[in-house]
């Protein structure tokens, strides 16, 4: 069942917004990235906050009560981050984000953790196909990445 949500670009990024999105990231990752330990998440958290402040295009989704349900970040033609709050997962929000990114930002690429099978399946369903694999993530940690390209 798809739910109502509003996707909006965030040009101003006050500390409160970054903190709220950090909470969304924490809850999302806890429910989807089972291969990460609590220590891994703790190490990643400040890097995520920094990325939220600096990614060129940051879009968020809120429900009618103003609660943040998810966010995505785009740089160039690459979807750099997409995280959905557990209560909004599998309800069409991720699909709406990616559809918007494809049409409004012309994204063509996304990386996904190899061990995140649900995310892999989601992006494949959205028209992305693997073209490469890296043994390590961008931070040099042994979390293999699959590099996907949009094929339509």
C-alpha positions as CSV (number, residue, x, y, z in Angstrom):
1,X,0.0,0.0,0.0
2,X,1.4,3.4,-1.0
3,X,1.2,6.2,1.5
4,X,1.0,9.9,1.2
5,X,4.3,11.8,1.4
6,X,5.8,15.1,0.3
7,X,9.3,15.1,-1.3
8,X,11.1,18.4,-0.9
9,X,14.6,19.7,-1.7
10,X,16.5,21.0,1.3
11,X,18.5,24.1,0.4
12,X,19.0,25.3,4.0
13,X,20.3,22.6,6.3
14,X,20.0,23.7,9.9
15,X,21.5,21.5,12.6
16,X,18.0,20.3,13.7
17,X,17.3,19.0,10.2
18,X,20.6,17.2,10.0
19,X,19.9,15.6,13.5
20,X,16.4,14.5,12.5
21,X,17.7,12.9,9.3
22,X,20.5,11.3,11.3
23,X,17.8,9.6,13.4
24,X,16.1,8.4,10.2
25,X,19.4,7.0,9.0
26,X,20.1,5.2,12.3
27,X,16.7,3.5,12.3
28,X,16.8,2.7,8.6
29,X,20.2,1.1,8.8
30,X,19.3,-0.8,11.9
31,X,16.4,-2.4,10.1
32,X,18.1,-3.0,6.7
33,X,21.9,-3.3,7.1
34,X,22.1,-6.4,9.3
35,X,25.7,-6.9,8.3
36,X,26.8,-3.8,10.2
37,X,27.6,-4.0,13.9
38,X,26.6,-1.4,16.4
39,X,30.2,-0.3,16.4
40,X,30.2,0.0,12.6
41,X,27.0,2.2,12.8
42,X,28.6,4.4,15.5
43,X,31.7,5.0,13.3
44,X,29.6,5.8,10.3
45,X,27.2,8.2,12.0
46,X,29.4,11.3,12.0
47,X,30.3,10.7,8.4
48,X,26.6,10.4,7.5
49,X,25.9,13.8,9.2
50,X,28.7,15.3,7.3
51,X,27.4,13.9,4.0
52,X,23.9,15.2,4.8
53,X,25.4,18.7,5.2
54,X,27.5,18.5,2.0
55,X,25.7,16.4,-0.6
56,X,24.8,18.8,-3.5
57,X,21.1,17.8,-3.6
58,X,19.3,16.6,-0.5
59,X,15.7,15.7,-0.7
60,X,13.5,14.7,2.2
61,X,10.1,13.2,2.7
62,X,7.7,14.0,5.5
63,X,4.3,12.8,6.5
64,X,1.3,15.0,7.2
65,X,2.5,15.5,10.8
66,X,5.8,16.8,9.6
67,X,7.8,13.7,10.7
68,X,10.7,12.8,8.4
69,X,10.2,9.5,6.7
70,X,13.2,9.4,4.5
71,X,15.8,11.2,2.5
72,X,18.0,10.9,-0.6
73,X,21.2,12.6,-1.6
74,X,22.4,13.1,-5.2
75,X,25.7,14.2,-6.6
76,X,26.1,14.6,-10.3
77,X,24.3,11.7,-12.0
78,X,24.7,9.4,-9.0
79,X,22.2,8.6,-6.2
80,X,24.6,8.7,-3.2
81,X,22.2,7.9,-0.4
82,X,18.6,6.7,0.1
83,X,17.3,5.9,3.5
84,X,13.7,5.2,4.5
85,X,12.4,5.1,8.1
86,X,11.3,1.5,9.0
87,X,7.6,2.6,9.4
88,X,7.6,3.9,5.8
89,X,9.6,1.0,4.2
90,X,7.9,-1.1,1.5
91,X,5.1,1.5,1.1
92,X,6.2,3.2,-2.1
93,X,8.4,6.0,-0.7
94,X,11.7,4.6,-2.0
95,X,10.1,4.1,-5.4
96,X,8.8,7.7,-5.4
97,X,12.3,9.0,-4.5
98,X,14.0,7.0,-7.2
99,X,11.4,7.9,-9.8
100,X,11.9,11.6,-8.9
101,X,15.7,11.3,-9.0
102,X,15.5,9.7,-12.5
103,X,13.2,12.3,-14.0
104,X,14.3,15.5,-12.2
105,X,18.0,14.8,-11.7
106,X,18.8,12.3,-14.5
107,X,20.6,9.9,-12.1
108,X,22.2,7.0,-13.9
109,X,24.3,5.3,-11.1
110,X,23.9,4.0,-7.6
111,X,26.1,1.8,-5.4
112,X,24.6,-0.8,-3.1
113,X,26.1,-3.0,-0.4
114,X,26.4,-6.5,-1.7
115,X,25.1,-7.8,1.6
116,X,21.9,-5.7,1.4
117,X,19.8,-8.1,-0.6
118,X,16.6,-6.1,-0.3
119,X,18.2,-3.0,-1.6
120,X,19.8,-4.9,-4.5
121,X,16.4,-6.3,-5.4
122,X,14.8,-2.9,-5.1
123,X,17.2,-1.2,-7.5
124,X,17.0,-4.0,-10.0
125,X,13.2,-3.7,-9.9
126,X,13.7,0.0,-10.6
127,X,15.7,-0.7,-13.7
128,X,19.3,-0.7,-12.5
129,X,21.8,-3.4,-13.5
130,X,25.2,-4.3,-12.0
131,X,28.2,-3.3,-14.1
132,X,31.0,-3.6,-11.6
133,X,31.9,-4.7,-8.0
134,X,34.3,-3.4,-5.5
135,X,35.7,-5.6,-2.7
136,X,35.8,-2.6,-0.3
137,X,33.4,0.4,0.3
138,X,34.5,4.0,-0.2
139,X,36.0,4.1,3.3
140,X,38.2,1.1,2.7
141,X,36.1,-1.2,4.9
142,X,35.5,-4.8,3.8
143,X,31.8,-4.2,2.8
144,X,31.7,-5.1,-0.9
145,X,29.8,-2.7,-3.1
146,X,27.9,-3.4,-6.3
147,X,28.0,-0.6,-8.8
148,X,24.7,-0.3,-10.7
149,X,23.7,1.6,-13.8
150,X,20.2,2.6,-14.8
151,X,19.1,0.6,-17.9
152,X,15.4,1.6,-17.9
